[in-house]
């Protein structure tokens, strides 16, 4: 750009000097100043065009990147073999079994399942002769239980106790109720017993029954020990 400007100035100065020169022959034609200026301007324009062309860098083609889908194959995860190796330790907990020992009257877990029709009975507690009570051989005693009518109908006169299992300590005859017990009420049931002659431990069980002999409710039990006297 600087060189083109300098050339234009030199052309203009040269034209001016030629027109003003006094030693020029009168027979020679006078140079056309406008033609000289026009030629100088054309030269200047060409120089500018060449300079701009040299400055502007050629266009470079930009490559187009086309995305390519790449399938990713999952890497399998190794799993441990279920087969025990030589370095694995297997512990087996011992099986512990507990055997409950029942003394006296066995508990009833769910008395409602022991109902017979509208009749049911729940043992509240032993009133006399706790489990393990000691008696002399052939000693008489009375066992009494406190019970509740948990059914939906009355217990009436001919309801009675029935011996169901155990040792022979008496009480085999039916013990009739002799009164009316309404649902939700409690009463006492008793049976007269006699200790066996031989020393040892004895257990017996009874259940309550209606006038037709259908037993129902909790099991009522007695558990005693007979010991001979140490004195003659």
Buried (B, 14 or more C-beta within 10 A) or exposed (E): EEEBEEEBEEBBEEBEEEEEEEEEEEEEEEEEEEEBBEEBEEBBEEBBEEBEEEEEEEEEEEEEEEEEEEEEEEEEEEEEEEEEEEEEEEEEEEEEEEEEEEEBBBEBEEBEEBBBEEBBBBBBEBBBBEBEBEBEBEEEBEBEBBBBBBBEEBBEEEBBBBBBEBBEBBBEEBBEBEEEBEBEEEBEBBBEBBBBEEEEEBBBBBBBBBEEEEBBBBBBBBBBBBEEEEEE
